[in-house]
Amino acid sequence: MNHLSPRSQPIRTALLGFGLSGRVFHAPFLEADDAFALSVIVTGDEARQAEARRLHPDARILSSTAELFEAPGDIDLVVIGTPPASHHGLALAAIEAGIAVLVDKPFVVNTAEGEELIARAAERGVPLTVFQNRRFDADYLTVAKLIGDGRLAGVSRFESRFEWFKPEGARSWKAEATVLEGGGILFDLGTHLIDQALHQFGPAVVAHAELATRHPRSSAPDDAFLVLQHDSGVTSHLWMNSLAAQKGNRFHVLTPQTAYTKWGLDGQEAALKGGALPTDAGFGVEPPSTWGVLGVDGDPGPAAVEPERGDYSGFYRLLGEALVSGGPLPVDPSDALRVISLIEQVHRETASAASTAFTAGSSGEVASV
């Protein structure tokens, strides 16, 4: 893999898109990490251009990606935070220009696009990775630690939920995007839940799935439930819903001897939306009210577990090290492609109805029910 010379630091970065993704999840971390320089922000929206100038006065603001790719010689990394349907074309343009690429989730909208990007990046020697930042959630890091140190040895069932309550419906393009354009909850929250399950427990097949479109404004499913059967023997139950007025457990992890249960979402996203910065004291620290519990019901009952600190900055720290020294990228794009492949399978099998289910038969083939 090509990597940058230490003399090229800071890594000159162009951020494509300044909506929620670019403004909240990327720009603050690029500014906070001395390994990076936020050199260019691309957005065609005049209000977002003004906000970008206010928040990042040292960045050059461009109206179109064409302006960037006409003369990209001063850029080392492109961060793609635009709607999913644009990911393939923008990533391919960056790869052909020899620029390292970070694509926000979902990686692409179908496996053919992902396979092309991975193959072309390998041919060109261009680093390519995907922003699966939820691997750095406090609660997920805590589950991984409990499994790693043996306190959650022999997991049999892994239950994981991302649930929101947005009765007004999705905003802008998210409400309008079809499945073919990367719309719907599986391409959104689902990419995180599936990635976490595969990352922790290994390869899996979809044993059961349910999709539904509940909100009248939604152009793609906004309510989903998946069962993954991992080669390791673990069964994952994954829920995602944007109309959950009461939320279930974030994690419920069972072993034959004990269990771990956690409520509430990692707080980093809410803090960032509220104006917090990654450099703020206490950023990523979970309050005791949201700590999970480990143990068995009864007397004395499960005990609270102090969580690991949430660390979205860790993604960029690993990326900087990879680009400069040639170390491993924070997320292998092949991992993200496996997530897209499972999502494609679910949509393919449920395409004949707005709300349906499928389950694996005795032969292992997927049959509609």
Phi, psi and omega in degrees: 000135172294145173218167186274149174289144175306335180291342183275355178292147359288159181286114185283118192241137172251126179257119181262113182101136179225041169274210181304313183300304184292316185288321188261316190263344183241305186305315181298327182280327174295320178290327186279340185259119183295345179287344185240153169234122177281092189273324186222138170237129181248120174204137179271355182273124185296321179295320179290327175299316179297318179294321179296319179296321181293315185280330186225072187296341181274351182273146173276130183258124178244153182269342184211154177292334178301320178300321181292310187283349174292328180211074185269016189299337182262016182243133179258333186218136172248127176252120186258108180239039182258173178303151190304323184297339181269351188300314185299309183297318180291318179296319180296319178299318179294317179299315180296332177276358179078023183257135176301148188230131168243118180254129175291162177286152351288147183311303179213181182257356173202162186292328180299318178297316180296318179299320179296315180297315181297316181295316182291322177298320178295317180298320183273351183069033183257127176298134180223126178217172186231140186277079172266071186292340183289353169293346183250017171294147179300316184289323178292319176299325179291316176301315180299321179293317180297323177289317183295323182268004173092355180289338173238054182286140173073045180302132177255321180226134180238115179249132187217136183226139162238111181230139178231169171232101181233074183297341178283348180092173181290158180270155170034239188295334182294328178285332187265336186292132176276173178301319180296338179262010181083021179272165178100165190288334178293320178285346181261266180297327183300326180298326178289311184296316180295317180299316179299317181295315180292321181296323183274323189242359174092184185305152183206162170244157176277115180269336182197147177208148175226129177234145176210149173250107188265319187273137182297339179274348185283134177263357181211165183305137178239012180214124185213151174219129180234147168243120176254134174252111184277149176301334181287350182102348179284142173252126178253130172251121186237123178246142171213134188203134179259006179230043180261102181290336172231130188262145175275186179299142174292312175228144172216105189244121185248139169233170178296341185252333188202185180205159176229131180231136183225139178245153174082148181277154171309140188271000186294318181298312181299321180295317180296318178296330179278002177101002178291157178244152180301338181274355180294143176299132178086358178298130180089354180274128182275134177289151181305333181295342181250005181295144175279170180235146181236132177142200186240139177302148179129208182248116014272352179090174182298148180252145179295143180245121176294124186281162168295160179279132175298142192213063175300332176300334180299328178299310181290329177298314178293323179295316178300317179297320181294317184290327183273319186254351182083015178289180182294142176291153183297330176221125175288126181300338176294328175297314180295326179293323177296323176297313180298322180298318179293320178296317176302317180300314181298312181296322180297317184283341182248010186294340186280353181211154180290329179216112184209189180209156171222158181213150182284130178280183183296334180278352183091352178280153181277128180233135178287145177230000000 
